[in-house]
Amino acid sequence: MKIRVERDVLAEAVAWAARSLPARPPAPVLAGLLLKAEDGALSLSS
């Protein structure tokens, strides 16, 4: 799969989603972001 995203838009979305991540998560998997592409849209969640 290939996606195209403007750098500034992606950087802003990642910065916004990363604010909710804990500094020291109880499990390493909780330290990342999930990128989901479906129906022509890309969503980020933490």
QUINORLIN-V112858 format. One record per residue. RES is the residue in one letter. PSI is psi in radians with two decimals (none if undefined). OMEGA is omega in whole degrees, -180 to 180 (NA if undefined). NEAR is the number of other ideal C-beta (glycine too) atoms within 10 Angstrom. Layout:
# QUINORLIN-V112858
res: <RES/RES>
psi: <PSI/PSI>
omega: <OMEGA/OMEGA>
near: <NEAR/NEAR>
This chain:
# QUINORLIN-V112858
res: <M/K/I/R/V/E/R/D/V/L/A/E/A/V/A/W/A/A/R/S/L/P/A/R/P/P/A/P/V/L/A/G/L/L/L/K/A/E/D/G/A/L/S/L/S/S>
psi: <2.41/2.44/2.69/2.20/2.41/2.40/-0.79/-0.69/-0.79/-0.76/-0.71/-0.74/-0.72/-0.76/-0.73/-0.79/-0.59/-0.36/-0.45/-0.06/2.40/2.67/-0.70/1.55/2.63/-0.43/2.41/-0.55/-0.38/0.03/0.06/-3.10/2.57/2.17/2.17/2.20/2.12/2.55/0.65/0.23/2.61/2.24/2.57/2.44/2.73/none>
omega: <176/176/175/-180/175/-175/-178/180/180/-180/179/180/179/179/-180/-179/-178/179/-178/-180/178/179/179/-178/179/178/-178/-179/-179/-178/-174/177/176/175/-178/178/176/179/177/-180/177/178/178/174/-180/NA>
near: <3/4/8/5/11/8/7/8/10/14/11/11/16/13/9/11/16/13/7/9/12/9/5/6/11/8/6/7/8/11/14/11/13/10/15/9/11/7/4/5/7/14/11/14/9/15>
